[in-house]
Amino acid sequence: MASDDQNKDSKDFDVVLVHGKTPDGEGACVLRARPGRLEAGEVRPLREGRPVHGGGQILQLAPRPGSYLYDVKAQYDVPSVGTAQPEAAHAGPAQVATSAYRESWERTFGTPGPNRALN
């Protein structure tokens, strides 16, 4: 018979089984089991300066002694590509031409007049 502690923990399980390397050798292929879900995927180490691709999670894995299982603690849900962020509500690069920049440009180079030939 299972103890009450084991039954309590079984409702909140989130574990990963590592079963091989990714084709490029930089990550691991995994099966993740949590209540009501069984998923196949990959885990890769975080590297400074490299982007975190959208649609996944940043996980902390803790090994279970004597097995290939790891307990999972989700640290951060990475937004999917194309999801509008509050600070980035538009597509494209950031606008860097401020009004002060434009005024300085016009003082330095002048405004184009109607008779100025292009090139």
Sequence and secondary structure as in RCSB ss.txt:
>XXXX:A:sequence
MASDDQNKDSKDFDVVLVHGKTPDGEGACVLRARPGRLEAGEVRPLREGRPVHGGGQILQLAPRPGSYLYDVKAQ
YDVPSVGTAQPEAAHAGPAQVATSAYRESWERTFGTPGPNRALN
>XXXX:A:secstr
   HHHHHHHTT  EEEEEEE TTSSSEEEEEEETTEEEEEEE    TTS   TT EEEEEEE TTSSEEEEEEE
EE   TT  BTTB SSSS     HHHHHHHHHHH    TT    
